[in-house]
Amino acid sequence: MDRRKATIIIGAALSAAMAGSTPARAQTFQTYHCADGTQFIVAFYPYDKRAHLQIDGRPLTLARRFGLSGARYSGSGVTLKITRDGITVRHAGRPTTACGLT
């Protein structure tokens, strides 16, 4: 094998190894604790307009809904609102409660 082919093969192998070791871009996981004792984790991904939650020990995907101010996500009896004033969640028939980062 000549030197040029060897260099190309080694370069391709290094590029593949580096690409496989980089973390996913711009994913955001946040843990919130609410006034009523509820705790949940929410994740947002750049390719997806939905919110991915883990609340009450179960994973949920909430669709983005129309909101007059801020962002609102809901599904499966859970509503998550993100506004300039803060984060609120409503789930399992409980009243809406304010939440903050843990």
Buried (B, 14 or more C-beta within 10 A) or exposed (E): EEEEEEEEEEEEEEEEEEEEEEEEEEEEEEEBEBEEEBEBBBBBBEEEEBBBBBBEEEEBEBEBEEEEEEBBBBBEEBBBBBEEEEBBBBBEEEEEBEBEEE
